């Protein structure tokens, strides 16, 4: 009797024969058929295995063939050559409300790459946006492991993944060996905990020149281009012996942008700095009688010091009081100079920082078992 007929005779009274008959008919050999039956037996024993989801992204043909056998045995959940294929499966799980206890994302990789697919091998280098599609099946207790070789060489990659998923994640430093479940340089974890990389130095929102009323280094927490930023000055009536036509347009100078925290994964903190010079000159231009009226006012008040020096200090004092208002417009948003807050200067977040602050750590053994 042929193998297929034997199997059919054995299983003819089993309720689940219909679920496997097509696969058995297509089986090329008794070995393949045995794999199918073993997988079905495991499913009957433990039910649909949504507790451990293992999505593998092999590259070479032989890898696809080998891992497909593990898929039939139930060790691996899915074998994919693109993220799009995996996303279709993930979408179905999300519809069923599945929340997994363990998620393994298995692929080749390198430093800064936690996922590499056959169809897009370089798309996710220093790019963890692919994790958005995994979030619906994640719960607070889910253990997430990336098998990518050198995935934990740059711990910032793991830390970013943990923050995106909201759980602790694990990875291998150096080469990861599927067969022995071993890592050349050890396993690391990174938590999703928030942190501050404050270097202890705050950047003041603005600084006055010591010599005059010029405002230097106005700092905004954004990156803007020249032409997207402007400033005006509004002078309260009664501050000077002449009336100004408000607002007075000011001139931006030395506009530049800086990175406070460089991260290839996004979340880069950018600031824009610029200067406002010659505020007194803009007052002169706004009202040609301004300076003469100012000098006469000082004389009548019995002030004999240099009228110009006195003017500089007076302007600075009134800006601090808010009676001379400086308004800044950037990218469609308006800021009053006095409303700007100090910005924390951040240091570069690297492996040493993450380890020292216990945001990441090294493990003695593999975080998962394939059995």
Helices and strands as residue ranges (DSSP letters): H 3-11, H 17-26, H 30-46, E 52-57, H 61-73, E 78-79, H 83-95, E 102-107, G 129-133, G 135-137, E 143-146, H 155-165, E 169-172, E 176-177, E 182-183, E 187-190, E 198-203, E 207-208, E 215-220, E 229-235, E 248-249, E 252-261, E 269-276, H 279-286, H 290-300, H 307-321, E 324-330, E 333-336, G 337-339, E 343-346, H 351-356, E 360-363
